Amino acid sequence: MKHGYTNSTVGDGALVVKCYQGPEAAFRLRTESRYLRRLRGRVPVPRVHQVTGTSLTTRFVSGSHGQDLLDEGHAVEVLTECGRVLGGIHRLGIVHGDFGPQNMLFDPATFRTTAILDWEWAHPGRPVEDLAWCEWIIRSHHPEHVGLLPHFFAAYDGTVPEWPERQAAMLARCRDLLDFCARWEPGGDGEKLWHRRLDTTASWTE
């Protein structure tokens, strides 16, 4: 499916099947299925249909992808909703681990969230991890909207750390993903990409 990166994800309009790849694939599958069941009815997540040893099948959820909406000129609405929803997740004591518009579906009429996707990295942790990563997604993939990030932070129901702490969290996550790719395919394109992204992230100023 469009916007999928680490895993293979396919859907038929009724169900979505996600096959996990790379290091700790089985652990990430178990993590996602556990959090989807735990969060059902508390935050908007897809309903689990079936779990196998290598795949997770969920019910299809309609909605417009967050990155598509950003490209279509709805950055204020998307970033505001990201902040609102993230505050609710953190009140439950959960860190998503890969939070941002790249893992969200929205009602295109109201810009309310219809589903938060990809919970394979979820864990108890520090809220700055998600705040910083959503900011990283915008700075990396949608730099034209960096000036609108205050809408994201203003809608978040909690304390927003200062830039040095957010950048440190971005760098830590980049190192994690660099290590992930290095273990998956040593010397491969993924490892080289995350080396470049790590250097770029270190060069940013607020």
Residue, then its C-alpha position, 0 to 999 in steps of 0.5 A: m500500500k502507498h506510504g508503507y516502508t518497513n513492512s509489506t502491507v496490502g488491502d482489498g477494501a475490506l481487510v488489510v494484511k500486514c506482513y512483518q519484515g526485518p529484525e525482531a519481526a515476530f516481536r513487532l507483530r506481537t507488539e502491534s496486535r497487543y496494542l491494537r486490542r488494548l486501545r480499541g475503543r480508547v483511541p481510533v485504531p483498526r480492529v484486529h481480524q486475524v493474527t498469524g505467525t508472520s502477519l496481522t490482518t485488520r479491518f479496513v478503515s476509510g480515510s485520507h492519508g495524512q501525508d496526502l492531505l499535507d500535500e493538498g494544502h491542509a497542513v494546519e488542520v492535519l498538524t492540529e489534529c496530530g497534536r490533539v490526538l497525541g495528547g490523548i495517547h500520552r494520557l494513557g501512558i503510551v508512546h506510539g514510537d512512529f507517530g506522525p501524519q504518515n501513520m494517520l488516516f483522516d476524515p477529509a471533511t472534518f479532518r478528525t482522525t479515523a485511524i492511527l496506524d502502525w503500532e509495532w514500535a509502541h511502548p511505555g516511554r517519554p512523550v518527547e519521543d513522539l513529539a520529536w518524531c512527528e516534528w522530524i517527519i515534517r522537517s524531513h518530508h514536508p519542510e515547506h510546513v515547518g513554520l506551521l509546527p506551532h499548530f501541532f504543539a499548541a494542540y498537544d495537551g501537555t508540556v512541549p520540551e525545548w528544542p535541544e531535548r526534541q532534537a536529541a530525541m530525533l537523533a536517538r530515533c535515527r540511531d535506532l533506525l540506523d541500527f535496525c537497517a544495519r542488522w537487516e542488511p549490513g552496508g545496504d541502502g537503508e543503512k546508508l540512508w539513515h547515516r545521511r538522515l542522522d547527519t542531516t538531523a544533527s545539522w538542524t537548528e530550531 
